[in-house]
Amino acid sequence: MHHHGSHSASADDGQVTGASFLFEPGQARTYTYEAIENGENERGAMQWYHDHRMGETGMTVWQGLSGLFIVDDPADPATLPSGAYELPLVIADRQFDSDNQLQYFYDPSGVVGDKVLVNGVYEPYLDVADRKYRLRVLNGANARTYILTLSTGEALTQIGTESGLLPAPVARTALDFGPAERLDVVVDFAGKFGQELYLMDAYQMVPLLKFRVSQHATDSSTIPATLRALPDIGQPTVTRNFSFDFTSNHWTINGLTFDPDRIDARPVLGTTEKWVFTNPTGTTHMVHIHDVDQQCLSRDGGPCYPWETMKETWAVGPGETLELKMKFTDHVGKYMLHCHILEHEDDGMMTQFEVVAPPLTSAQTLNLSMRLKVHTGDNALIGGFIITGTAPKKVVLRGLGPSLALYGLANVLADPSLDLRNSAGVSILKNDNWKDTQRGQIEGTAFQPGNDLESVIVTTLDPGAYTVLLTGTNGGTGVGLIEIYDIDSPSGPAELANISARGLVQTQENVMIGGLILGGSANSTKVVVRGLGPSLADAGLGQTLADPTLDLPMSARVPRQRDDNWQDDAATAAQLTSFGLAPKKAQEAAILINLPPGAFTAILAGKDGGTGVGLVEIYNLH
């Protein structure tokens, strides 16, 4: 299912192949549309959706697998016609047999019908009032282009496209639009009470919809001279060329038919590019680009039409050249580019591009771990972590106990259990013994624990804050270890940016030990480690660690770092405050350091052998 107009994550955009996108009879698949673009609300527009399966899109859309809805936008002028005076119209031709059943016969040049329907009705009429109406019109045809006119010869006022309102209204007496394009127009029936007039298709010279002006109504709506400015998406830094061609008896892009294993462009997230489309064939093609809206730079070397400033589906006639620019924001992943004459698409006039993350300039967090003696209740080992970025991230969580005895530790947690919770504290995944639930994803990998009683969770998580609890089955206690692994590409669009762990800090082997592995780049990254105790009492915890201390043992590349009270060094304290990471209590500890790629350890203990509930936090600031 592809949703036109939605700036969606790749997983929800609607690919044409792949087991994760196709769903069988009796199955369901949930698509999530956040209506956010470049960190802001998407612009209001009429949006539509349809089946997008490779080789069958034309047939399934013809049979009815499509629909629409309107996204209202508080940033748009409030004076435009609305409510009962705002009408969605889907214009689409179809062919019927002698029993009035739909007929579809595949033709790679494009399938057309001899009956034109409006909202599924042939030759419909509509009773209207003598005032302005806003028509939201979709060309839902497989291949046919329409030229909309009024039978009176009067102009319609175009105010928008499939990408929202235009900068200014444009009066047009003939509005041509091809498959998948949308027109947002205003027609005024004032002074026409008692008359009948038609919305016509001047291409075929046939009436599409009869308007019967049979009601009086007061009209307070107006069309402002200024509608909606275009978003500033910057200037292109890369130019790409695409030829919509006919090669070896197939419709092609740059001479190639669609291959799901081929990527033809890899724009970088956050950049603006210019894409140039040429059409050497004798047939008009409808260029449709998924993911982001596009702004017109030029048509045939000259200015763009005033009604095509920003769109997502474009007509490119025989011999024409169209130049567009677009900015890739929010999401990485694969997206489609194709002709929206559906049979051209099904024949192979389609390709893929992949939005990729910019290269890392500093080391990324690959693994985080916390070790402590696990007790019960508030004194369980509670780990928190944050995933930042613009896409889901695959992680592995491990809860270890018995295998720690191999490292000489005594009193280990005999049967650890993991509980993963979201930011609202709701449990989303649990595991006691790793073989119970995800054995096939774990066995034989580097994440297989050394003991069958230990716990593992493999999952993909959206950006956000999460908590993982390590407890002993049936109230067991002992030394346990939580590990969090980032197993996506280090150059991906999301990362582990923070981990925290809370538990009962004791002495000797039962202090809290945090581990951190950095990688993915040869450059250092700025890290803050905090050791908290007294401020936890503000959250209602008793027996908190009165005076926490932090110790980062010396490694081959970094000298030993220690801190007792975070305010002892004025320069460091000022930087912690500027980052918003200053602890609340003077007795608490913090270390700010640039770390190169490698493995590091942080030890949280109580000063002079003090014990109590403590919290250690590790932030990767880049």
C-alpha positions as CSV (number, residue, x, y, z in Angstrom):
1,M,0.0,0.0,0.0
2,H,1.5,3.3,-1.1
3,H,0.2,6.6,0.4
4,H,0.6,9.6,-1.9
5,G,1.5,12.7,-0.1
6,S,2.8,11.1,3.1
7,H,6.4,11.7,4.1
8,S,6.7,8.3,5.8
9,A,9.4,6.0,7.0
10,S,10.6,3.6,4.4
11,A,9.0,0.7,6.2
12,D,5.6,2.5,5.8
13,D,6.0,3.9,2.3
14,G,4.8,1.0,0.2
15,Q,7.4,-1.0,-1.6
16,V,6.4,-3.2,-4.5
17,T,8.1,-6.4,-3.4
18,G,9.2,-8.1,-0.2
19,A,7.7,-10.4,2.4
20,S,7.6,-7.5,5.0
21,F,5.3,-5.5,2.7
22,L,3.0,-8.1,1.0
23,F,0.2,-9.5,3.2
24,E,-1.9,-12.5,2.4
25,P,-5.7,-13.0,2.6
26,G,-6.7,-13.1,6.3
27,Q,-3.6,-11.2,7.3
28,A,-3.2,-7.5,8.3
29,R,-0.4,-5.0,8.2
30,T,-0.3,-1.7,10.1
31,Y,1.1,1.4,8.4
32,T,2.0,4.4,10.5
33,Y,1.7,7.9,9.0
34,E,3.1,10.6,11.4
35,A,2.3,13.6,9.1
36,I,5.6,15.2,10.0
37,E,8.1,16.5,7.5
38,N,11.5,18.1,8.3
39,G,10.4,18.2,12.0
40,E,7.2,20.1,11.3
41,N,3.6,19.3,10.4
42,E,3.1,18.1,6.8
43,R,1.3,20.7,4.6
44,G,-2.4,20.2,4.3
45,A,-3.5,18.5,1.1
46,M,-5.8,15.8,-0.3
47,Q,-3.9,12.5,0.0
48,W,-4.7,9.2,-1.5
49,Y,-3.4,5.6,-1.3
50,H,-3.5,2.4,-3.4
51,D,-2.2,-1.0,-3.8
52,H,1.4,-1.0,-5.1
53,R,2.3,-4.6,-5.8
54,M,4.8,-5.2,-8.5
55,G,3.2,-6.1,-11.9
56,E,-0.3,-5.9,-10.5
57,T,-0.8,-2.2,-9.5
58,G,-2.7,-1.3,-12.7
59,M,-5.2,-4.2,-12.2
60,T,-5.8,-3.8,-8.5
61,V,-6.3,0.0,-8.7
62,W,-8.7,-0.5,-11.6
63,Q,-10.6,-3.0,-9.5
64,G,-10.9,-0.5,-6.7
65,L,-8.0,-0.8,-4.2
66,S,-7.6,2.9,-3.6
67,G,-9.0,5.6,-1.4
68,L,-8.4,9.2,-0.2
69,F,-8.6,11.6,2.8
70,I,-8.0,15.3,3.3
71,V,-5.4,16.6,5.8
72,D,-6.6,19.9,7.1
73,D,-3.9,22.5,8.0
74,P,-4.3,25.3,10.6
75,A,-1.6,27.2,8.8
76,D,-3.7,27.5,5.7
77,P,-6.1,30.5,5.3
78,A,-9.3,29.9,7.2
79,T,-11.5,31.9,4.7
80,L,-11.5,29.3,1.9
81,P,-14.8,27.3,1.3
82,S,-15.1,24.5,3.7
83,G,-17.4,22.0,5.3
84,A,-20.4,21.2,3.0
85,Y,-18.8,23.5,0.4
86,E,-15.6,21.4,0.1
87,L,-16.0,18.4,-2.2
88,P,-13.5,15.6,-2.9
89,L,-13.9,14.4,-6.5
90,V,-12.2,11.3,-8.0
91,I,-12.3,11.2,-11.8
92,A,-11.4,7.8,-13.3
93,D,-12.3,6.0,-16.5
94,R,-13.4,2.3,-16.5
95,Q,-14.5,-0.4,-19.0
96,F,-17.6,-2.5,-18.3
97,D,-18.8,-5.8,-19.8
98,S,-22.4,-6.5,-20.8
99,D,-23.3,-7.3,-17.2
100,N,-21.9,-3.9,-16.0
101,Q,-18.9,-5.7,-14.4
102,L,-15.5,-4.1,-14.5
103,Q,-13.2,-5.4,-17.3
104,Y,-9.5,-5.1,-17.2
105,F,-7.2,-6.3,-20.1
106,Y,-3.5,-5.5,-19.5
107,D,-1.9,-3.3,-22.1
108,P,1.6,-2.0,-21.4
109,S,0.9,1.2,-23.3
110,G,-1.8,2.0,-20.7
111,V,-5.4,0.8,-20.0
112,V,-8.2,3.2,-20.7
113,G,-12.0,2.8,-20.5
114,D,-14.9,4.3,-22.4
115,K,-16.9,5.4,-19.3
116,V,-15.7,8.2,-17.1
117,L,-16.8,8.0,-13.4
118,V,-16.8,10.7,-10.8
119,N,-16.7,9.2,-7.3
120,G,-17.6,5.9,-8.8
121,V,-20.7,7.2,-10.6
122,Y,-21.3,7.6,-14.3
123,E,-22.8,10.9,-15.4
124,P,-23.6,12.2,-11.9
125,Y,-25.2,15.4,-10.9
126,L,-24.9,17.6,-7.8
127,D,-27.3,20.1,-6.3
128,V,-25.3,23.2,-5.2
129,A,-25.9,26.6,-3.8
130,D,-25.2,30.0,-5.5
131,R,-21.8,30.5,-3.8
132,K,-18.2,29.4,-4.0
133,Y,-17.2,25.7,-3.7
134,R,-13.8,24.1,-3.2
135,L,-13.2,21.1,-5.3
136,R,-10.4,18.7,-4.3
137,V,-10.0,16.7,-7.6
138,L,-7.9,13.5,-8.0
139,N,-7.1,11.9,-11.3
140,G,-7.6,8.3,-10.3
141,A,-7.3,6.9,-13.8
142,N,-4.7,4.3,-14.8
143,A,-3.5,6.1,-17.9
144,R,-5.9,8.9,-19.1
145,T,-5.2,12.6,-18.9
146,Y,-8.2,15.0,-18.5
147,I,-8.6,18.7,-19.3
148,L,-11.1,20.2,-16.9
149,T,-13.3,23.1,-18.1
150,L,-16.6,24.6,-17.2
151,S,-19.4,24.4,-19.8
152,T,-19.8,28.2,-19.5
153,G,-16.2,28.8,-20.5
154,E,-15.6,30.6,-17.2
155,A,-12.3,30.2,-15.3
156,L,-11.8,28.0,-12.3
157,T,-9.4,29.3,-9.6
158,Q,-6.6,26.8,-8.8
159,I,-5.4,27.3,-5.3
160,G,-3.3,24.1,-4.7
161,T,-1.8,20.8,-5.9
162,E,-1.1,17.5,-4.4
163,S,1.5,19.2,-2.2
164,G,-0.8,21.8,-0.6
165,L,-1.6,25.4,-1.4
166,L,0.1,27.4,-4.1
167,P,1.9,30.7,-3.2
168,A,-1.0,32.5,-5.0
169,P,-4.2,31.6,-6.8
170,V,-4.2,31.1,-10.5
171,A,-7.2,31.6,-12.8
172,R,-7.4,28.9,-15.5
173,T,-10.1,28.1,-18.1
174,A,-8.6,24.6,-18.9
175,L,-6.8,22.5,-16.3
176,D,-5.0,19.4,-17.7
177,F,-3.9,16.8,-15.2
178,G,-2.7,13.2,-15.5
179,P,-2.9,10.1,-13.4
180,A,-2.2,10.6,-9.7
181,E,-2.2,14.4,-10.0
182,R,-4.5,16.4,-7.8
183,L,-6.1,19.8,-8.4
184,D,-7.4,22.1,-5.6
185,V,-9.8,24.5,-7.3
186,V,-12.6,27.0,-6.4
187,V,-15.6,27.4,-8.6
188,D,-18.1,30.2,-8.0
189,F,-21.8,29.6,-8.7
190,A,-22.9,33.1,-7.6
191,G,-25.5,34.6,-9.9
192,K,-26.4,31.2,-11.4
193,F,-29.4,30.2,-9.4
194,G,-31.7,28.0,-11.4
195,Q,-29.0,27.2,-14.0
196,E,-27.3,23.9,-14.9
197,L,-23.7,23.8,-15.9
198,Y,-21.1,21.0,-16.4
199,L,-17.6,20.2,-15.4
200,M,-16.3,19.0,-18.7
201,D,-13.4,17.0,-20.1
202,A,-12.2,19.1,-23.0
203,Y,-9.8,16.3,-24.0
204,Q,-12.7,14.0,-25.0
205,M,-15.4,16.7,-25.1
206,V,-17.6,14.9,-22.7
207,P,-19.5,16.1,-19.6
208,L,-18.2,14.7,-16.3
209,L,-20.4,16.2,-13.6
210,K,-23.6,18.3,-13.8
211,F,-24.1,21.1,-11.3
212,R,-27.7,22.1,-10.6
213,V,-27.7,25.5,-8.9
214,S,-30.9,25.0,-6.8
215,Q,-30.2,26.7,-3.5
216,H,-29.5,30.1,-2.1
217,A,-26.7,30.5,0.4
218,T,-24.8,33.3,2.0
219,D,-21.1,33.2,1.1
220,S,-18.6,34.5,3.6
221,S,-15.6,32.6,2.0
222,T,-12.8,34.5,0.2
223,I,-9.7,33.5,-1.8
224,P,-6.7,35.5,-0.4
225,A,-4.3,37.0,-2.9
226,T,-1.5,35.2,-1.0
227,L,-2.0,31.6,0.0
228,R,1.1,29.7,1.3
229,A,4.8,30.4,0.7
230,L,6.9,27.5,-0.4
231,P,9.2,26.0,2.2
232,D,12.9,26.9,1.9
233,I,14.7,23.7,1.0
234,G,18.0,25.2,0.1
235,Q,20.0,24.9,-3.1
236,P,21.0,21.6,-4.8
237,T,24.4,20.2,-4.3
238,V,24.0,17.1,-6.5
239,T,22.4,16.7,-9.9
240,R,21.0,13.4,-11.1
241,N,19.5,12.6,-14.6
242,F,16.7,10.2,-15.4
243,S,15.5,9.4,-18.9
244,F,12.0,7.9,-19.2
245,D,12.5,5.8,-22.2
246,F,11.4,2.7,-24.2
247,T,14.1,0.1,-24.5
248,S,13.9,-3.5,-25.9
249,N,10.0,-3.3,-26.1
250,H,9.7,-2.2,-22.4
251,W,9.2,1.1,-20.6
252,T,12.4,1.9,-18.8
253,I,14.3,4.5,-16.7
254,N,17.8,5.2,-18.0
255,G,17.4,2.1,-20.2
256,L,16.7,-0.3,-17.4
257,T,13.6,-2.0,-16.2
258,F,12.9,-2.4,-12.5
259,D,15.1,-4.6,-10.4
260,P,14.3,-4.9,-6.7
261,D,18.0,-5.6,-6.0
262,R,19.3,-2.4,-7.7
263,I,19.5,1.1,-6.2
264,D,20.0,3.9,-8.8
265,A,20.6,6.9,-6.4
266,R,21.7,7.3,-2.8
267,P,20.9,10.9,-1.7
268,V,22.3,11.9,1.7
269,L,19.8,12.7,4.5
270,G,19.6,16.5,5.1
271,T,20.8,17.4,1.6
272,T,19.0,19.0,-1.4
273,E,19.4,17.6,-4.9
274,K,18.4,18.5,-8.5
275,W,16.8,15.7,-10.5
276,V,16.5,16.2,-14.3
277,F,13.9,14.2,-16.2
278,T,13.9,13.8,-19.9
279,N,11.3,12.0,-22.2
280,P,12.7,10.9,-25.6
281,T,9.5,8.9,-26.3
282,G,6.4,9.9,-28.1
283,T,4.2,9.4,-25.0
284,T,3.6,11.6,-22.0
285,H,5.0,10.1,-18.8
286,M,3.8,10.9,-15.2
287,V,6.9,11.2,-13.0
288,H,6.1,10.2,-9.4
289,I,8.7,10.4,-6.7
290,H,8.1,8.9,-3.3
291,D,9.2,10.3,0.1
292,V,9.4,14.1,-0.3
293,D,7.7,16.9,-2.2
294,Q,9.5,18.4,-5.1
295,Q,9.8,22.0,-6.3
296,C,10.0,22.9,-9.9
297,L,13.2,24.6,-11.2
298,S,12.5,24.7,-14.9
299,R,10.5,23.2,-17.8
300,D,12.3,22.9,-21.1
301,G,14.9,25.4,-19.9
302,G,12.3,28.1,-19.2
303,P,10.1,29.0,-16.2
304,C,7.8,26.5,-14.6
305,Y,4.0,27.0,-14.9
306,P,2.7,29.1,-12.0
307,W,0.5,26.2,-10.9
308,E,3.3,23.7,-10.6
309,T,5.6,25.3,-8.0
310,M,5.6,22.2,-5.7
311,K,4.1,18.8,-6.4
312,E,4.8,15.0,-6.2
313,T,3.6,13.9,-9.6
314,W,4.6,15.6,-12.8
315,A,3.6,15.3,-16.5
316,V,6.7,15.2,-18.8
317,G,5.5,15.3,-22.4
318,P,7.3,14.0,-25.5
319,G,10.7,15.7,-25.9
320,E,10.3,17.7,-22.7
321,T,12.9,18.2,-19.9
322,L,11.8,18.9,-16.4
323,E,14.2,20.0,-13.6
324,L,13.1,19.5,-9.9
325,K,14.8,20.0,-6.5
326,M,14.0,18.2,-3.3
327,K,15.4,17.9,0.2
328,F,15.7,14.6,1.9
329,T,14.7,14.9,5.6
330,D,13.7,12.8,8.6
331,H,14.0,9.2,7.2
332,V,16.6,7.0,5.6
333,G,15.8,3.9,3.6
334,K,14.5,2.8,0.2
335,Y,11.9,4.6,-1.8
336,M,10.4,4.4,-5.3
337,L,10.5,6.5,-8.4
338,H,8.3,5.6,-11.4
339,C,5.9,6.6,-14.1
340,H,2.3,6.8,-12.7
341,I,0.7,5.5,-15.9
342,L,0.2,2.3,-14.0
343,E,0.8,-0.1,-16.8
344,H,4.1,1.7,-17.7
345,E,5.1,1.1,-14.0
346,D,4.0,-2.5,-14.2
347,D,6.0,-3.0,-17.4
348,G,9.2,-1.8,-15.7
349,M,9.4,2.0,-15.7
350,M,10.3,2.1,-12.1
351,T,13.4,2.2,-10.0
352,Q,14.6,2.7,-6.4
353,F,16.6,5.3,-4.5
354,E,17.9,5.0,-1.0
355,V,18.3,7.9,1.4
356,V,21.4,7.3,3.4
357,A,22.7,8.8,6.6
358,P,25.6,11.3,6.5
359,P,29.0,9.8,7.5
360,L,29.8,9.9,11.2
361,T,32.2,12.5,12.4
362,S,32.7,11.0,15.8
363,A,32.6,7.6,17.5
364,Q,29.2,5.9,18.1
365,T,28.0,3.9,21.0
366,L,28.0,0.2,20.1
367,N,27.6,-1.4,23.5
368,L,26.6,-0.4,27.0
369,S,26.6,-2.6,30.1
370,M,26.0,-2.4,33.8
371,R,27.0,-4.9,36.6
372,L,25.8,-4.8,40.1
373,K,24.5,-7.1,42.9
374,V,20.8,-7.5,42.1
375,H,18.3,-7.4,45.0
376,T,14.5,-7.3,44.9
377,G,11.9,-4.5,44.7
378,D,13.5,-1.0,44.3
379,N,16.9,-2.6,44.5
380,A,16.7,-4.6,41.3
381,L,19.1,-3.6,38.6
382,I,17.2,-1.0,36.4
383,G,18.8,0.1,33.2
384,G,17.6,3.0,31.1
385,F,18.7,3.8,27.6
386,I,17.7,6.4,24.9
387,I,17.7,5.8,21.1
388,T,18.1,9.1,19.2
389,G,17.8,9.7,15.4
390,T,15.2,9.4,12.7
391,A,14.6,5.7,12.3
392,P,14.1,2.5,14.3
393,K,17.2,0.7,15.7
394,K,17.8,-3.0,16.2
395,V,19.2,-3.8,19.6
396,V,20.1,-6.9,21.6
397,L,19.5,-6.9,25.4
398,R,21.2,-9.5,27.6
399,G,20.7,-10.3,31.3
400,L,23.6,-12.4,32.6
401,G,24.3,-14.1,35.9
402,P,25.6,-17.7,36.0
403,S,28.3,-17.2,33.4
404,L,29.8,-14.4,35.5
405,A,31.2,-17.1,37.8
406,L,33.6,-17.9,35.0
407,Y,35.3,-14.6,35.7
408,G,35.8,-15.4,39.4
409,L,32.7,-13.6,40.7
410,A,30.9,-15.2,43.7
411,N,27.2,-15.0,44.6
412,V,26.1,-14.5,41.0
413,L,22.4,-14.1,40.0
414,A,21.3,-17.8,39.5
415,D,18.4,-17.2,37.1
416,P,18.2,-13.7,35.6
417,S,15.1,-12.3,34.0
418,L,14.7,-9.3,31.7
419,D,11.7,-7.0,31.4
420,L,11.8,-4.2,28.6
421,R,9.5,-1.3,29.2
422,N,8.7,1.8,27.1
423,S,8.8,5.5,28.3
424,A,5.4,5.1,29.9
425,G,6.6,2.2,32.0
426,V,4.6,-0.4,30.1
427,S,6.2,-3.8,29.7
428,I,6.7,-4.5,25.9
429,L,8.9,-7.6,26.0
430,K,10.1,-10.1,28.6
431,N,12.5,-13.0,28.6
432,D,13.5,-15.5,31.3
433,N,15.5,-18.2,29.6
434,W,16.9,-17.2,26.2
435,K,15.9,-20.4,24.4
436,D,12.2,-19.8,25.3
437,T,11.2,-17.2,22.7
438,Q,13.9,-16.1,20.2
439,R,16.2,-19.1,20.0
440,G,16.5,-19.0,16.2
441,Q,17.8,-15.4,16.3
442,I,20.3,-16.0,19.1
443,E,21.7,-19.5,18.9
444,G,25.1,-19.7,17.2
445,T,25.5,-15.9,17.3
446,A,27.9,-13.8,19.4
447,F,25.0,-13.0,21.6
448,Q,24.3,-16.5,22.8
449,P,24.8,-16.6,26.6
450,G,27.1,-19.0,28.3
451,N,24.2,-20.4,30.3
452,D,20.7,-21.5,29.3
453,L,19.2,-19.7,32.3
454,E,20.4,-16.3,31.1
455,S,18.1,-13.9,29.2
456,V,18.2,-12.3,25.8
457,I,15.8,-10.0,23.9
458,V,16.3,-9.1,20.2
459,T,14.1,-6.3,19.0
460,T,13.8,-3.2,16.8
461,L,12.9,0.0,18.7
462,D,11.7,3.4,17.6
463,P,13.6,6.4,18.8
464,G,12.7,7.1,22.4
465,A,13.5,6.3,26.0
466,Y,13.3,2.7,27.4
467,T,13.9,0.9,30.6
468,V,15.1,-2.7,31.1
469,L,14.8,-4.4,34.5
470,L,17.1,-7.3,35.5
471,T,15.6,-9.4,38.4
472,G,16.1,-12.8,39.8
473,T,13.5,-15.4,39.0
474,N,11.4,-16.2,42.1
475,G,13.0,-13.3,44.0
476,G,16.6,-14.5,43.6
477,T,19.5,-12.2,44.3
478,G,23.1,-12.0,43.2
479,V,25.6,-10.2,41.0
480,G,24.1,-9.6,37.5
481,L,24.9,-7.9,34.3
482,I,22.8,-6.0,31.8
483,E,24.2,-5.5,28.3
484,I,22.7,-3.4,25.5
485,Y,24.1,-3.9,22.0
486,D,23.6,-1.7,18.9
487,I,23.7,-4.2,16.0
488,D,22.7,-1.8,13.2
489,S,25.2,-0.2,10.9
490,P,27.3,2.3,12.8
491,S,26.5,4.9,10.0
492,G,22.7,4.5,10.4
493,P,20.2,7.2,11.2
494,A,19.7,6.3,14.9
495,E,22.0,5.5,17.8
496,L,22.3,4.6,21.5
497,A,22.9,8.0,23.0
498,N,22.5,7.4,26.7
499,I,22.4,4.6,29.3
500,S,21.6,4.7,33.0
501,A,21.5,2.1,35.7
502,R,20.1,2.2,39.2
503,G,20.6,-0.3,42.0
504,L,21.9,-0.9,45.5
505,V,25.6,0.1,45.5
506,Q,27.6,-1.8,48.0
507,T,31.3,-2.4,48.5
508,Q,34.1,-4.4,46.8
509,E,32.7,-6.6,44.1
510,N,29.2,-5.2,44.7
511,V,29.9,-1.7,43.5
512,M,28.2,-0.6,40.3
513,I,30.3,-1.2,37.2
514,G,29.4,0.4,33.8
515,G,30.9,-0.6,30.5
516,L,31.0,1.4,27.3
517,I,32.2,0.5,23.8
518,L,32.7,3.2,21.1
519,G,33.2,2.6,17.4
520,G,32.1,3.4,13.9
521,S,34.6,6.2,13.4
522,A,38.3,6.8,14.0
523,N,37.5,10.1,15.8
524,S,36.9,10.7,19.5
525,T,33.5,11.6,21.0
526,K,32.6,13.7,24.0
527,V,31.2,11.6,26.8
528,V,29.7,12.6,30.2
529,V,29.5,10.0,33.0
530,R,27.4,10.9,36.1
531,G,27.2,9.2,39.5
532,L,24.0,10.2,41.4
533,G,22.8,9.4,44.9
534,P,21.3,12.1,47.1
535,S,19.0,13.5,44.3
536,L,17.3,10.1,44.0
537,A,15.6,10.9,47.3
538,D,13.5,13.5,45.4
539,A,12.0,10.6,43.5
540,G,10.9,8.9,46.7
541,L,13.7,6.4,47.0
542,G,15.1,5.6,50.5
543,Q,18.6,4.7,51.5
544,T,20.2,6.5,48.7
545,L,24.0,6.6,48.2
546,A,25.0,9.7,50.3
547,D,28.3,10.6,48.6
548,P,28.9,8.8,45.2
549,T,32.3,8.7,43.6
550,L,33.2,7.9,40.0
551,D,36.3,6.2,38.7
552,L,37.3,5.6,35.1
553,P,40.3,3.2,35.3
554,M,43.3,4.1,33.2
555,S,43.5,2.5,29.7
556,A,46.3,2.4,27.1
557,R,44.9,5.6,25.5
558,V,43.2,7.5,28.3
559,P,44.6,8.4,31.7
560,R,42.6,7.5,34.8
561,Q,39.7,9.8,35.6
562,R,38.2,10.3,39.1
563,D,35.6,12.6,40.6
564,D,33.9,12.9,44.0
565,N,32.0,16.2,43.9
566,W,31.2,17.5,40.4
567,Q,31.7,21.2,41.3
568,D,35.4,20.7,42.3
569,D,36.6,21.7,38.9
570,A,35.0,25.1,37.9
571,A,35.7,24.7,34.1
572,T,34.2,21.2,34.0
573,A,31.2,22.3,36.1
574,A,30.5,25.2,33.7
575,Q,30.5,22.8,30.7
576,L,28.2,20.3,32.5
577,T,25.8,23.2,33.2
578,S,25.9,24.4,29.6
579,F,25.0,20.8,28.4
580,G,22.1,20.6,30.9
581,L,23.9,17.7,32.7
582,A,24.9,19.3,36.0
583,P,23.9,17.0,38.9
584,K,21.3,18.4,41.4
585,K,23.4,17.8,44.5
586,A,26.9,19.0,45.3
587,Q,28.0,15.6,46.6
588,E,27.2,13.9,43.3
589,A,30.0,13.1,40.7
590,A,30.5,13.8,37.0
591,I,33.3,13.3,34.5
592,L,33.5,15.0,31.1
593,I,36.0,13.5,28.7
594,N,36.8,12.9,25.0
595,L,37.1,9.2,24.4
596,P,38.5,7.5,21.3
597,P,37.0,4.3,19.9
598,G,37.5,1.4,22.3
599,A,36.2,-0.2,25.5
600,F,35.9,1.7,28.8
601,T,34.7,1.1,32.3
602,A,33.1,3.4,34.9
603,I,32.9,2.4,38.6
604,L,30.3,4.0,40.9
605,A,31.0,3.5,44.6
606,G,30.2,5.3,47.9
607,K,32.8,7.5,49.5
608,D,34.6,5.9,52.5
609,G,32.7,2.6,51.9
610,G,29.2,4.2,51.9
611,T,26.3,2.1,50.5
612,G,22.9,2.9,49.2
613,V,20.8,3.2,46.0
614,G,22.8,4.9,43.3
615,L,22.5,5.8,39.6
616,V,25.2,5.9,37.0
617,E,24.5,7.6,33.6
618,I,26.6,7.6,30.4
619,Y,25.9,10.2,27.7
620,N,27.5,10.2,24.2
621,L,27.4,13.9,23.2
622,H,29.5,13.6,20.0
